[in-house]
């Protein structure tokens, strides 16, 4: 395998982890034929097939499993060297890899901007995706830090809350209930809802809330982004439940066209968490950015509806023995 390249190993690892050439191509910003060719050349260098296809699914062969374990070890050593090198440079240079759920982009970009102004030599890789993909990245340790609205108990990670994430009912300013006070939950349950895709943390929280009141949502439409949902609300297609942060720095909807409804039981109080795998050794850069996350209510000013300073912040330590900073 002397002629195999690091890029080929990266492509192979992504395909092995995601069990899909298409998803691996999207993650690595490659075309699918390019990804397939890289894996094919690698298999030729190894001299053994790395994948087998059964129906529409692909599976690792025995040689593929062994190579995948080798890839993970190689990447772990490279990451450790990169961390040591950046620590030796202090915070003058290095890379911060951050993965956040879709709604968190409304404040994560602003925090990153302030952080990079202080440390202009740092390169930032920000991955914005849905809740399930962020969990996948967390469990496979692809990034330095992760920001999400909830963390399942089975994930072995250190997690700590750092910012409020109130969920509100949003409607068009022209909606008949726009200026009604103390709207009963039963009444709002009669409205058609526009929700995020299945697997979204906001959607799960919304469905749990209405389920506790023995109400089933009337879902008119599922959309894959908050921006699309807001445009559908403005168009009169229904109402939705979104994070109040989704209204911050809003450039998609003209001011005054969206309004939070005054509904009993709302806002649903949730929190934003940062997380990283238990036992992970954070670089100096990642540790420095954690300080920004922990001070988010102060840095974000008007973007944070409540301050969580002065009351306990829920934290959780994974089974791996990591400690919250």
N, C-alpha and C positions, 0 to 999 in steps of 0.2 A: 504493500500500500504506500510505498514511498512517493508515488506520483499523485496520490489523492490530495485534494486541497481542503483547507479548513471550511471553505464555502460548501463543498460537497457534504462534509460532515454536518454542517448547520442545516442544510436542506434535508438530509436524511433524518436528523433528529426531530425536526419539525413534523415531517410526514409520519414518523414512528409515534410521536406523541399525540398528534391530532387524528391519526388514522385516516388521513385524507390528503391527497395531492392538492386538491382545490384550496382547502383551508390553509395548508402550508404555504402555497403560492401567495395567497392574500396576506398572510402574516409577514412574509419576507419580501413582499412587493415584487414578485416574479411572475412571469407568465407560467401557466401550467406546463406547456411543452418544455420550457427551460428547466423547471423543477424535475420533471420526469427524466430529462437527459442527464442532469447532474447525478441523480440516484442511479441511473443505468450505468454511467461511467464508473461510479463507486463500486457497484456490484461486479463490474468487469475486473476492477483492480483487486477486489477480494477473491474473485474466482468462484463465488457461491451466490445463489439468489438470496436477496435480503427480505423480499416480500412475496407473499403468495395471495392471489385473489380468489375468493370464494363468493360467487354471486356478485353483488355490488360492493362487498366489503373487502378490505385488504388486511392481512395479518402478517406479523413478523415471523420469519423463519427462525430456526435455532441460531443460525449465523447472524440474523438480524438482531435478535435479542442480545447476543454477546456484543455486537458492534454498538448497539444503543447504550449499553452499560459503559462501554469504553468512551463513547462520545460524552456522556454525562461527566465522567471522571476528568476528561480532557478540558471540558468547558469550566468545570469547577476549579481546576488548577489555574486556568487562564484568568477567571474572575478574581481568584485570590491574588494573583500577581498584579492585576489591574488595581485592586484595592490597595495593595501594599505600595504600588508606584504612586497612586494618587495621594496616599497618606504621607509619603516621603516628600511630595511636592507641597504639602499643606493643602490649602483650599485654592491654590492659584490655578489649578487645572484638574481635569478629570471629567467623569461622566456621571450623571444622575439619571437613573431609569425609573420612571414612575408610571404606574397603571392605575387609572381611575374609572369608575362607572360614569355613564354618560352625563348624568345631572351634575356630578362634581366638577365637570369642566368649567362651569360658570364661575367658580372661585379658584380652582386649581391653577388656571392660567394666570390669574392675577397674582397669586402667591409666588408662582414661578418667576413672573416678571420682576417682582421686587427682589427675589432671591438672586436672580442673575444680574441685576444692577449692582448688587453688593459684591458678587463674585463673577465678573464678566468672562473669566477664562473657562468657566464650567460649561460643558455641553450637556444639554437636556434631551432625553428621549421620553416623550409623553405619549402613552397609549390610552386612547379613550374608547371604551367598548362597553358591552352590557355586563350585568352582574355575573352571569355564569362564566363568561370568558375571563373576567378578572379573577374569579376563583380558580379557574384552570391555571392561569398564569401564576397565581400565588402558590398553588400546590406544587407546581413544577419549578418554582423559584426562578422565574425569568426576569424579575425586576428587583430594584432595591426596596421600594415601598409601594404600598397599595392603599387606595382610598375607596371606601365603599360604605353603604348604608347599613349593612348587617353582615355578620359572620356566622355561618353555621357552626354548631358545637363540635362537629366531627373534624373540622379543619384544625390542624395542629399549628397554631400561630399565636403570636403576641398581638394583642389588639387593644387600642385605647381610644375612647371618644375624645374629640377635640372641638366639635362645633355642632350647634343645634341644626336640625334638618326638619323643620315643620312642614307637614303636608297640608295643602289647602285645596278647597274645591274651586276650580276656575271656570268662569263662564264668560260669554260675550257681554260687553257692557250694555247690549240691547236686550239681554235675556229678561223675561218677565220677573225673575226672582232677584235681579241684580241689586235692588235696593230694599229687599225685604229683610227684616231683622229676625234672628233666632229661628231659622227655617228648620222644621222637624226633619229628622233623619228619614222618616217614612216618606215624606214629601220629596226629598231629593232623590230617594231611591226610585221614584217614578220616571226620572229623567233618563234619556239615552246617554250612555257614557262612551267616551273615546279613551281607550287605554293603551299603554305600552304593550309590547309583545309578552307572551308567557315567559316567565323566568325573571322579569324585571322586579327588582326589590320594591319599587313604589307600587307596582300592581299587586304584589303579594300582600303588602301592608294594607292596601285599600280593600282587597277582597276579605282579608281577615276582619277588618273593622266592620264591614257590612254583615259578614257572617255572624259576628257576635250579636248583632241586632236582628238576626233571623231574616235578613234581606238578601236577595239575589240581584246582582247588578244587571241592568239591561245594556249589554255591550253592543253598541251599534258598529264600532269600528276598532280595529287594532292597527297601530302605527308604530314604526320603529324608532322614532325620534321625538323629543319634546318639541322641537320646532314645528314638525308636521302636525302634532297634536294642537299646538297653539293656533296654527293657521286654520285647522278644521273647526276649532271652537269659534274663532272669529267669523268663519263662514256659516255659523249657525247649525252645525251638524250635531252638536251635543255639548256636554260638559265633561270635565275630567278632574282627576286628583293628581296634582304635581307638587314637587318641592317648591317652597317659596323662593328658593335660590334660582329656580328656572325663570323667574321674572327679572332677576338682577341682570344688569347690562344687556337688556333685551334689545336686540337690533332687528329682530325678525317681525315683531308686531309693533305698529305705531302706538305711541303712548295713549292710554285711555281706552283701548279696544278690548282689553282683558280686565276682569275684575274678580277678586276672591269673594265668594259668597259667604254670608254669615250663617253657617250651618251648625246645628247642635253637635257637640262632640269634636268639632274641628277648631284649630288645626290638630292633626294627629302628630303628637310629639315624637320625633325620632332623632337620631344622632348620626353624625358622620364619624367614621372610625378610620384611623390609619392602622395598617397591619403589616407584618412581615413574618416569614416562617420562623418557628421556634428554633433556637440554636443558631440562627443566622448572625454572622458577625458584620455589623454595619460599618461601612466606610465612614471616614470623617465627613465627607460630603453629605451622605445620607443622614448622619447624626445632626449635622447643621440644619438640614432642611426640616428635620423633625421639630426643631425649635420653632421654625416658622409655623408649622402646623399647630403646635401647641399654643401659639399666640394668635391663631387665626381670627378670633373675635375682635382683637384689638387692631390687627392689620386690615381687616376687611371693612371695618367701620359699619356703614349703613347696610352692607350686604348681609350681616348677621343679625337676625331679628331679635335673638336673645343672646345674652352672654352666659356661658356656662361657668365663668369664674365665680368662686364663692360657694359652689356646691360640688359634691363628689362627682367625678367623671368615671362612668363605668369602664372597667378594664378587665381584660381576661388574659390569662397566661396559658399557653398551650401545653399539652402534655409533654412536649419536648424539653421543658425546663427553661425556656427563654424568659427574660425579665423585661417588663415594660420600662422604657427609659423614664 
